[in-house]
Amino acid sequence: MLLISKKIVFFSISLLFSIWISHAQIEKSTSLRIDAESNLNTDKYSISGATLNSNLNADLPSISEPADLSKYGRQPKAFSMIDDNGLLQPHAKDTPKWFEKDKAFEEKFKSDQYFGDFKSGGSVVKLIYRDHQFVDGDIVRISVNDEVILSKVFLSSQFQGIEIDLIKGFNKIDITALNQGDSGPNTAAFQLYDEYGNLMTSNEWNLATGVKASMIVVKE
């Protein structure tokens, strides 16, 4: 019986405490008051600092190209596709020979050409050659004493050459035209030097296909 009474008392105290806590929270939550009539107008706030000057560019000088350019060292000049503006004049008056057409074909080009015999006390000679007219694909073969030493040589506009070993006595050098290129006969300019760089002879050949140019070097 006493135990039941204690439970009732404890329950009553707990209930009263809960009611008091709830009342305190309600008072606290309603104690906050918002003044609806408070002035939220931000006009009273101002931004301090420099004001923008709309005439910022008014004092800057205008930049434009002057009409009179003579004092600046140049003159305005109109461009014309018709008038001679200096680009029409070539720097060279003469056309390089390697851009000229080959000589007109003649019957004599069908015959072998002989350029003479020369003496040398050295052990080698150097033969250089180039297509001295229109570079059109001329090709030759070079032989010494009927032995082929270069089977196919394309003649360009620049000198190229070969060093030939000499034997005692006669050394016959043959240049045979393998074709005639695209223009005229097989044409070339050649020079022959001894082993000390002395020019022995120079000449030109004009050959039909299969025809040869020859010279003899006699080693003493």
C-alpha positions as CSV (number, residue, x, y, z in Angstrom):
1,M,0.0,0.0,0.0
2,L,2.8,2.3,0.9
3,L,4.5,1.4,-2.4
4,I,1.5,2.5,-4.4
5,S,1.3,5.8,-2.7
6,K,5.0,6.5,-3.5
7,K,4.4,5.8,-7.1
8,I,1.4,8.2,-7.2
9,V,3.5,11.0,-5.6
10,F,6.4,10.4,-8.0
11,F,4.0,10.5,-11.0
12,S,2.4,13.7,-9.8
13,I,5.8,15.4,-9.4
14,S,6.9,14.3,-12.8
15,L,3.7,15.6,-14.4
16,L,4.0,19.0,-12.7
17,F,7.6,19.3,-13.8
18,S,6.8,18.5,-17.4
19,I,4.0,21.2,-17.4
20,W,6.4,23.8,-16.0
21,I,9.1,23.0,-18.7
22,S,6.5,23.3,-21.5
23,H,5.2,26.7,-20.2
24,A,8.8,28.0,-19.9
25,Q,9.5,27.1,-23.6
26,I,6.3,28.8,-24.8
27,E,7.2,32.0,-23.0
28,K,10.7,32.0,-24.4
29,S,9.6,31.4,-28.0
30,T,7.0,34.2,-27.9
31,S,9.4,36.7,-26.2
32,L,11.0,37.4,-29.6
33,R,9.3,40.4,-31.3
34,I,9.9,41.6,-34.8
35,D,9.1,45.2,-35.4
36,A,7.3,45.1,-38.7
37,E,7.5,48.9,-38.9
38,S,11.3,49.0,-38.7
39,N,12.9,50.9,-41.4
40,L,14.7,48.6,-43.8
41,N,15.4,51.3,-46.4
42,T,19.0,51.2,-47.4
43,D,19.0,54.7,-48.7
44,K,20.6,55.9,-45.6
45,Y,23.7,53.8,-46.4
46,S,26.2,55.5,-48.9
47,I,29.3,54.1,-50.6
48,S,32.2,56.3,-49.9
49,G,35.0,56.7,-52.4
50,A,35.7,58.5,-55.6
51,T,32.9,59.2,-58.0
52,L,33.0,58.1,-61.6
53,N,33.9,60.8,-64.0
54,S,32.0,60.4,-67.3
55,N,34.4,62.8,-69.0
56,L,37.4,60.6,-68.3
57,N,38.4,60.4,-72.0
58,A,37.7,64.1,-72.7
59,D,41.3,65.1,-71.9
60,L,43.0,62.4,-74.0
61,P,44.3,63.4,-77.4
62,S,42.7,61.7,-80.4
63,I,45.0,59.3,-82.4
64,S,44.6,59.2,-86.1
65,E,46.9,58.9,-89.1
66,P,47.8,62.3,-90.4
67,A,46.8,63.2,-93.9
68,D,50.3,64.4,-94.8
69,L,52.8,61.6,-94.4
70,S,55.7,63.4,-96.0
71,K,57.2,64.6,-92.7
72,Y,57.1,61.0,-91.5
73,G,59.3,59.7,-94.3
74,R,56.7,57.9,-96.4
75,Q,54.3,58.8,-99.1
76,P,50.9,57.2,-99.7
77,K,50.9,55.3,-103.0
78,A,48.0,53.6,-104.8
79,F,48.5,50.0,-105.9
80,S,47.9,49.1,-109.5
81,M,47.8,45.7,-111.2
82,I,48.3,47.5,-114.6
83,D,51.1,50.0,-114.0
84,D,54.7,49.0,-113.6
85,N,55.3,49.0,-109.9
86,G,58.9,47.7,-110.1
87,L,58.0,44.0,-109.7
88,L,57.8,43.5,-113.5
89,Q,61.5,44.1,-114.0
90,P,63.7,41.0,-113.7
91,H,67.0,41.3,-111.9
92,A,68.9,39.4,-114.6
93,K,68.8,40.6,-118.2
94,D,70.0,37.3,-119.6
95,T,68.2,34.0,-119.2
96,P,70.6,31.4,-117.7
97,K,71.8,28.9,-120.3
98,W,70.3,26.0,-118.5
99,F,66.8,27.4,-119.1
100,E,67.5,28.0,-122.8
101,K,66.3,25.5,-125.4
102,D,69.0,23.2,-126.8
103,K,70.5,23.8,-130.2
104,A,68.5,22.8,-133.3
105,F,69.3,19.2,-134.2
106,E,71.8,18.9,-137.0
107,E,73.1,15.9,-139.0
108,K,76.6,16.4,-137.6
109,F,75.3,15.4,-134.1
110,K,74.8,11.9,-135.5
111,S,78.6,11.5,-135.9
112,D,81.2,10.7,-133.2
113,Q,83.1,13.7,-132.0
114,Y,86.9,13.7,-131.3
115,F,88.3,16.4,-129.0
116,G,92.1,15.6,-129.4
117,D,94.9,13.9,-127.5
118,F,96.8,15.4,-124.5
119,K,99.9,14.5,-122.6
120,S,100.2,14.1,-118.9
121,G,103.0,13.1,-116.5
122,G,100.5,12.5,-113.6
123,S,98.8,9.3,-112.5
124,V,95.2,10.6,-112.7
125,V,93.1,13.1,-114.5
126,K,89.8,14.6,-113.5
127,L,86.8,15.0,-115.9
128,I,83.9,17.3,-114.9
129,Y,80.8,17.9,-116.9
130,R,77.3,19.5,-116.7
131,D,74.3,20.2,-119.0
132,H,75.1,23.8,-120.1
133,Q,71.8,24.4,-121.8
134,F,68.2,23.2,-121.1
135,V,68.3,20.6,-118.3
136,D,66.0,18.1,-119.9
137,G,67.2,14.7,-118.6
138,D,70.3,14.0,-120.7
139,I,72.1,10.8,-119.7
140,V,75.6,9.5,-120.7
141,R,77.9,6.6,-120.1
142,I,81.7,7.1,-119.5
143,S,84.3,4.5,-120.5
144,V,88.1,4.3,-120.4
145,N,89.8,2.1,-122.9
146,D,86.4,0.5,-123.7
147,E,85.8,-0.4,-120.1
148,V,82.7,1.2,-118.5
149,I,83.5,3.2,-115.4
150,L,80.2,5.0,-115.1
151,S,77.2,3.3,-116.6
152,K,74.6,6.0,-116.2
153,V,75.2,9.7,-115.5
154,F,72.4,12.2,-115.3
155,L,73.6,15.7,-116.5
156,S,72.4,18.5,-114.2
157,S,73.1,22.2,-114.3
158,Q,75.9,21.9,-111.7
159,F,79.4,20.4,-112.5
160,Q,80.0,16.9,-111.4
161,G,82.9,14.7,-112.2
162,I,85.1,11.6,-111.9
163,E,88.8,11.0,-111.3
164,I,90.3,8.6,-113.8
165,D,93.4,6.5,-113.2
166,L,95.9,6.6,-116.0
167,I,97.9,3.7,-117.3
168,K,101.2,4.0,-119.1
169,G,100.6,5.1,-122.7
170,F,97.2,5.8,-124.2
171,N,94.0,6.3,-122.2
172,K,91.0,6.7,-124.5
173,I,88.0,8.4,-122.7
174,D,84.6,8.0,-124.3
175,I,81.3,9.7,-123.4
176,T,78.3,8.0,-125.0
177,A,74.9,9.6,-125.2
178,L,72.3,7.2,-123.9
179,N,69.4,9.5,-124.8
180,Q,68.6,13.0,-126.1
181,G,66.5,14.3,-123.2
182,D,63.3,16.2,-124.0
183,S,64.9,19.0,-126.1
184,G,67.4,18.7,-128.9
185,P,70.6,16.6,-128.8
186,N,72.4,15.4,-125.7
187,T,74.4,18.5,-124.7
188,A,77.1,19.1,-122.1
189,A,80.1,21.3,-121.3
190,F,83.2,19.4,-120.0
191,Q,86.6,20.3,-118.5
192,L,89.6,18.0,-118.1
193,Y,92.2,18.7,-115.4
194,D,95.5,17.0,-114.5
195,E,96.2,15.8,-111.0
196,Y,97.7,19.2,-110.1
197,G,94.5,21.1,-111.0
198,N,95.8,22.4,-114.4
199,L,93.2,22.7,-117.1
200,M,94.1,20.4,-120.0
201,T,91.1,21.1,-122.2
202,S,87.5,22.3,-122.2
203,N,84.8,21.9,-124.8
204,E,81.1,21.0,-125.5
205,W,79.5,18.0,-126.9
206,N,76.2,17.7,-128.9
207,L,75.3,14.1,-129.5
208,A,72.5,12.1,-130.9
209,T,71.5,9.0,-129.0
210,G,74.2,6.3,-129.3
211,V,76.9,8.7,-130.5
212,K,80.0,9.3,-128.5
213,A,82.6,12.0,-127.8
214,S,86.2,10.9,-127.3
215,M,89.6,12.2,-126.2
216,I,92.9,10.6,-125.5
217,V,95.3,11.2,-122.6
218,V,98.8,10.0,-123.1
219,K,100.6,9.2,-119.9
220,E,104.4,9.8,-120.4
